[in-house]
Structure formats: structure tokens, C-alpha cells
Amino acid sequence: MKRRDFVSKVLITGSALTIGIGCKRKIEPVSEIKEAAQLSLNTGSGKTIKEPEKQIPVMVETDVLVIGGGPAGTAAAIAASRTGAETYLVERYNHLGGLWTGGLVLPLLSTHAVDKQKRRKQVIFGIGGEMSKRLVDLGMSINEVNPVVDPEAAKYVLEEMVRESGVKVLYHTWGANVIMDGNVIKGLFIESKSGRQAILAKVVIDCTGDGDIFHLAGDRYDVMNYAIGLVHRLGNIDRIDKNRAGYVKMNIGTATPIPSVNWVNMWGKENQNALDVVNLSELQSEYRKEIWESVQKIRKTPGYEEVFLLDTASQLGVRMSRILDGEYRLTLEDTMTYKSFKDVIGISGAWTTMLYKGKKVPVSERPLWQIPYRSLLPKKTENLLVAGRCFCFEKELVEDTRIIGTCLVTGHGAGAAAGLAIKERETVRDVNIGKLKETLKQQGAWLG
Amino acid sequence: MKNVFRFSNLRLFSALLALILALPVSRNGLAGFYSWLSPFIMLNSVLVLKSFVWLNIVSVPVIIIAVFRKRWFCHNLCPVGYYCDLVSGQGTRSPLSHRRLPDISRLLAVISLAAAAAGLPIFIISDPLAIFNGFFSVFSGDLKLAAIVSLAGFPLLLLISFFFPGIWCTKLCPLGGLQLVISDLNHQVKRIFTNRAVEPKSNDSGRRYFIMTGAGIVAGSVIPRILKPPACNVIRPPASVEASLFNSLCCRCGSCSKACPTGIITPQTDFTSPFSWMTPEISFKSGYCLETCSRCSQVCPSGAITLFDVRAKNRLFMGTAEADLENCLVVNNRECVRCVESCKYDAIKFVSGHSVLNVIPVVLNQKCVGCGACEVVCPKSCIVIKPVARS
């Protein structure tokens, strides 16, 4: 054999071998051991006791009963009352506005968004817009986009509007249980200084934020744990002396319509159960201590001596708890694609950057989005509507649905629908959508 | 005559199909599919990585056909050949005689493959299908001028063909060279293993191959040792091979940029690192690396991006998030949780500092793969993904 042939043979066999030892190439997932599911917290002792049956006095029979006097509840009550329905509003604290006022969550977010012509404009009108307008007229609102309001002014304005529209408000009252006839809600047991009473109503609107009413009525829902905070306000901000020796920049929150007052947001502890009263009480006590200590620290810093703790919010900043499983679940895609609904009851805007299909959508480009009436309708219970942060949406949307602006919009929609149902003598499920939209437009709402 | 008609039809069809697949009109898994047909890229990739993906099989028929019919691929399927011939026909200048030009195509093919076996696929970027596909990523969006100029390989080939008709296909193209080599090898094998007296065309072809192979192996093992390119500081697509190999293995076909659904893969044009010129780099301007996507790895014909399963993505580290908290909203007691919410790997946690009022986002480096969701979504642009140092 020639030398050349030998070398060739070696080379050919060698290269064949080199390819031959190749193997399939792919990075495969590693099977991971899943962490054991956390046991559900049981705060009770496990013991139960039977409540004796008793006859409850019926306080009143009304057309519309709204539970919860937050932004959604107030808007709903005003809207229902303006259609001519007799409306009762049950509120557990001594003021209207809920987290917006008592919770000191002062910014009215998502007032603006981008329309199909790519112009950023105001989208929240209607009763919410009216409230905002009145606050501007009082000089108690700053910033045109996502305005920040003064809480006491807002309480006053909401109270005025409720009074003008003829809503009957029951303060210091808790909606304790539902009165059901099969799947139909007939009214509510309320609990107050007057003891337990009943209010019978043709339509009930759940504006509790936590969805207490649809929970009691036996509808399906999801529970979402979220961070819970407690907002506080600082006074004498205008007396901070930046020229003092030893002055350093401190976290003193952001401006409110009153120049000497700032509000300080708190993110708080993550993953909190807002439906556990022991947890809420513990958080409340811990947060109050933390806020006090934080303000003392600020006061000891040179230049900040005159700053003081004006107030802490009268209710915990519960961001999310129950989410209704309603007739239609609003999705992130709906809000990003100008999805138009036949049964639109309101339009809300955007206030923060979002990701959609892996791409960035900054606030300046976020589309306005419609809210369908079906998202306020529970699947099971009749004569019940849900408004506020617990209406039916997917969790990806939570940043835009849990805020004051959207609550005002859903509240207005639910209130108008309830009023119309009373007027037309039909159930809220069968409300004529055309007429509902007409009513909303008459009340100043903008439906695109 | 009938035959010719049919073949020319196939050629036109193939050229149009290649054009459609190369254009970034539909960002799907078929982007730059023609690169898979090139046995030159396939052999380089397989020899370097000593492993294959199933899609590599696509180019095996091309090799088998080349054994029996020399340059069948060039005459019937190659889009570059088709468009070059189109242009040559338009040329008004009489074609220069380049008969005397030595055959560079065989040289490129053999040296590249031999060097690839030693770890450096030296001429992989001169593959015609890679050049063809690479050019069409010019249309994929906002590219820098430097990138557009660098991607102009295909127009350059057309220009060469206009002035020197046929020179690319017959004398320079390594893919054509490879087919010639395969057919030569067939002769050689027949001669050796059947002991049949098949006269080779030239007596010294065996020696020439021996020298070329040797040169390739020497080049493949020596060059990386002499030229130690500085580790370039860019974010690579997930499951990329290590930096030094990436620069030589990547054939710059631009398929990953075209396939990326969020359009974050762009060609790198940093003058300070010439070895990584035009390699894919990730910049999180418009979007982030989707947790449900592995397209760049599916379309990569050279294996520079290793094929991976999307469920393995939590182990494919591209970079790590670094936060500058000065302007962070939540640190300044404003309402924001975008980074934590957008993280699909639970790699960002809000941690209480000295009090509950003082919450700080903290990145868990073991979990953060650098997908960029937090960087993209942060309203105050506080978070930046830093590339990880690969070993």
C-alpha cells in the first residue's frame, strides 16, 4: 500500500469518527422539587357556637342598597339616586371616599390614556369626573393628570354630592349578612349602634372592596394576597430648613394641595391576607409604631425639627383581596388592544408602565380601555352588582383595576344600571344595554 | 429541453422561497431557514460542537446529492447563485477570464472544516446562505448605519458578479468548494477502497488536500491561542456558547434577530471588540426575553445559540439585574411594584430595610437570569441588566 493511500484512509476514518462521536444537542429542563404548599392559616380556636335564631326588625324597604361608601360606592349611590331610585348607602366609617380619603390614598390615578389616534387625553368623566372637577374648583386638587386631592375636601365634596342627589347614608354601619331567597339577594342584615337590623332592597351593589357581599351570597371568587400598607401625612413641610448644618435629604413623601402637608405612601409587608382580622389588627399596630418612630427620626434630623405627624390613615391600605368570578373576565389583552365591548359602562386610563407580549408599553402610550357591564355581574346571585376593586378581571390587570379612578368608573356604571333596572322593572342581569349607555351618557359618562 | 425548463423553474422557485424566508416579514421559527440547507455551516457546527440538532439533517441530502451530482445544489437550489447569475447577465463588460485564478473555494472549505475539527470554524462567515440571510436583517428594524454597511455582503456579491461573472460561484464560494471536495473524496474513496484504477484528474490532489487539512488543523489550534480576544461585555441570547467560541462560530446570518418576537436581538457594532462584530447582542429597549420563547435557539444554524427547552430557561443566565435605587419609586415611598410583578423567575423581592416604611427591591442573583423584564418595565429606568461573566 502506498503511503498516500494509508494517510488518506486514516484521514477519512478519522473524520468519520469525529462526526460519529457527535451526540444530540439540547438543553433540557431539570425536574425541580416543588416546595410544599403552605398550610392555610387558621386563626380561630376550631370551636364553634350556635347563634340563637331571632326576629330582626326591618329598618326600611328600598330600591337600591349600596354597601361600602368608598369611591365606587359613593359614585354608585349617586348614580342610582339620580335615576330616581330610592337609594341607601351603608358605610362603616364616618366619612365617604374610603381609601381615597380615609385611607389617604390621595392620587386619583389613571385619569388619562391614549386614544386610537395616539392622543393622550382625559378618559374619566361622569360622576368621578364631577367629583374631581369640584375639588379643582375648591382649589383642593393639584396636577391635571392623575390629580392629588386633599382628603378632607374630598370627604366634603362627596358628602355634598350624596346629599344633593338624595342618597340616604348610614354611617357607622356594617353590612353583616345577606338576606337570600334561593339565588336572589333580597337585602342585607346590618349591624350598628342600633343593633341588628334588616334593609330590604330590590338591587344590592357590593362596593365593599373585599367582596364581602358576593362572598356571603355564595358566589365564586379568587383571593389575591397583596402588600398592605398604611399611609400617613406630615405637617409643616414648608418649615424645613435646608440651610441648617447637618441637613440631609429624608423621605418625606410627596406634595398635597396644602403646601405645608405631604402624604407618605407605605408599601408595607408583602403577601398579606386582608380577610383575616387578627392579621389586620397586628399590621395596624405594627405600622402605627413604625410610622411614629420614622417621624421621630425625621424630627431629630437637623432642619426637620418642626415637621410633625399630621395623621395616619383611618383604614389600612388593603390593595387586593377577593376578585369576583363574574360573567366576563376583563383581560390584559382587552386593555392593550382597544377592545370595544357592546356593553361598555365606562372607560379607564393608565398610570404606570406595563409589559404586553414581552414589549414595553410606557404610560405615554398606554391605550384607554373599556369596562364591560358583564364584568360587574356575578355568575350566580340575582339582583347583585359588584363595583370597585373586586369586580371581575385577570390578575395581570390588578395595577389598573384596584385604583381610585377605575373604582369611580365601575361604581358609576353599577349605580346607573341598578337605577335603570328599578325604573324599567327588570333584573340587573336583563338591563337594556342601550338604555344603560344612554343613562350613563346623560349622567356625563364618556363611553368612547 | 424539457428537463432544463423544469430545473430552471425549480431554481426560480427556490430563489423566491429563500427570499421570502429571509425577509423578516413574519417573525417565526422559519426565519432564515435556507441556512440549514448549507452543509458547510452544518459540518463546521457539528465538527466544533461535536454534537448535532435534528434540523442539521436538512443539509445531509445536499451532501449525498453532491456525491453523485457535482454542484447540483448550486445549479438548482442556491438563491445566491441564482441572483448572481441574474446580475451577471446584465453586465455589459465582457467577462474577465479568471480561469487562471487558483481554486480558492476548495481551500476555504477544507481549511475551515479542518480548523473546525480543531475548534475554530474559521471561514464559516463566508457561507453564501449566511451572507444572503444576513443581508435581509437590514429590513428588520432600526439598525445603526455601521450594521447596515456590515450586512451588505449580499449586494457586494452581486456587484462582484456584475463585473466578474461567475467568479464567486466557481472560484470563491466555500459551499461550492465543499461540494467539489465531496465529489473529489468520492473519487478518492472509490480508488482506495475498491482498488479500481480510477484516474484522478490531477496527480497531486491528494497531497494538496493533505496540506490544506494540516494547515487548517494548525490554524484551528494555534490562532485562538495567539489571538486572545478580550471578553466582550455584551448580553448574549440565552444558551449562547462561551464568548470566544461564539465570535467564531456565529455565522452572522441574522436569523436570531429576525426570529425574536420582542425584537431585542440586534447586531453588535462596538468598534472596540472587532472579533464580535455583527454577532447578536441583546438590548432591552423595547422588550424583554420572553419566558415562553426559545426561537433564537431554534433558528440558529451554527449552534452558537444552543437549542434549549423553554422550561430550562430559569438556568440560562444571560445577565443579572442591578438596581440603582436613587430614583426608585418604592424606595421614595411612591406606589410601584412593576419590577417584582414583571419578574417571571421570582428573582426580585421587596425587603424591608430598617423599618416597614423603608422597602427596597433586592435582586436574588441565583434566580435572576437577566431576561430584562424589570429593566424594560421600570418607570424610572433604575434597573439595568449587566452581562454575566461566562466561564
Boltz contact constraints between the chains, C-beta under 6 A:
constraints:
  - contact:
      token1: [A, 4]
      token2: [B, 206]
      max_distance: 6.0
  - contact:
      token1: [A, 5]
      token2: [B, 192]
      max_distance: 6.0
  - contact:
      token1: [A, 8]
      token2: [B, 192]
      max_distance: 6.0
  - contact:
      token1: [A, 18]
      token2: [B, 117]
      max_distance: 6.0
  - contact:
      token1: [A, 22]
      token2: [B, 46]
      max_distance: 6.0
  - contact:
      token1: [A, 22]
      token2: [B, 50]
      max_distance: 6.0
  - contact:
      token1: [A, 22]
      token2: [B, 51]
      max_distance: 6.0
  - contact:
      token1: [A, 22]
      token2: [B, 52]
      max_distance: 6.0
  - contact:
      token1: [A, 23]
      token2: [B, 51]
      max_distance: 6.0
  - contact:
      token1: [A, 25]
      token2: [B, 51]
      max_distance: 6.0
  - contact:
      token1: [A, 25]
      token2: [B, 53]
      max_distance: 6.0
  - contact:
      token1: [A, 26]
      token2: [B, 307]
      max_distance: 6.0
  - contact:
      token1: [A, 27]
      token2: [B, 239]
      max_distance: 6.0
  - contact:
      token1: [A, 27]
      token2: [B, 306]
      max_distance: 6.0
  - contact:
      token1: [A, 27]
      token2: [B, 308]
      max_distance: 6.0
  - contact:
      token1: [A, 27]
      token2: [B, 312]
      max_distance: 6.0
  - contact:
      token1: [A, 28]
      token2: [B, 309]
      max_distance: 6.0
  - contact:
      token1: [A, 29]
      token2: [B, 309]
      max_distance: 6.0
  - contact:
      token1: [A, 29]
      token2: [B, 311]
      max_distance: 6.0
  - contact:
      token1: [A, 29]
      token2: [B, 312]
      max_distance: 6.0
  - contact:
      token1: [A, 251]
      token2: [B, 333]
      max_distance: 6.0
  - contact:
      token1: [A, 253]
      token2: [B, 333]
      max_distance: 6.0
  - contact:
      token1: [A, 264]
      token2: [B, 333]
      max_distance: 6.0
  - contact:
      token1: [A, 265]
      token2: [B, 333]
      max_distance: 6.0
  - contact:
      token1: [A, 265]
      token2: [B, 334]
      max_distance: 6.0
  - contact:
      token1: [A, 265]
      token2: [B, 335]
      max_distance: 6.0
  - contact:
      token1: [A, 266]
      token2: [B, 357]
      max_distance: 6.0
  - contact:
      token1: [A, 267]
      token2: [B, 330]
      max_distance: 6.0
  - contact:
      token1: [A, 267]
      token2: [B, 359]
      max_distance: 6.0
  - contact:
      token1: [A, 268]
      token2: [B, 356]
      max_distance: 6.0
  - contact:
      token1: [A, 270]
      token2: [B, 350]
      max_distance: 6.0
  - contact:
      token1: [A, 290]
      token2: [B, 355]
      max_distance: 6.0
  - contact:
      token1: [A, 290]
      token2: [B, 356]
      max_distance: 6.0
  - contact:
      token1: [A, 290]
      token2: [B, 357]
      max_distance: 6.0
  - contact:
      token1: [A, 294]
      token2: [B, 355]
      max_distance: 6.0
  - contact:
      token1: [A, 294]
      token2: [B, 357]
      max_distance: 6.0
  - contact:
      token1: [A, 352]
      token2: [B, 379]
      max_distance: 6.0
  - contact:
      token1: [A, 353]
      token2: [B, 377]
      max_distance: 6.0
  - contact:
      token1: [A, 353]
      token2: [B, 379]
      max_distance: 6.0
  - contact:
      token1: [A, 355]
      token2: [B, 342]
      max_distance: 6.0
  - contact:
      token1: [A, 355]
      token2: [B, 377]
      max_distance: 6.0
  - contact:
      token1: [A, 358]
      token2: [B, 262]
      max_distance: 6.0
  - contact:
      token1: [A, 358]
      token2: [B, 287]
      max_distance: 6.0
  - contact:
      token1: [A, 358]
      token2: [B, 288]
      max_distance: 6.0
  - contact:
      token1: [A, 358]
      token2: [B, 290]
      max_distance: 6.0
  - contact:
      token1: [A, 359]
      token2: [B, 262]
      max_distance: 6.0
  - contact:
      token1: [A, 359]
      token2: [B, 286]
      max_distance: 6.0
  - contact:
      token1: [A, 359]
      token2: [B, 287]
      max_distance: 6.0
  - contact:
      token1: [A, 360]
      token2: [B, 286]
      max_distance: 6.0
  - contact:
      token1: [A, 360]
      token2: [B, 376]
      max_distance: 6.0
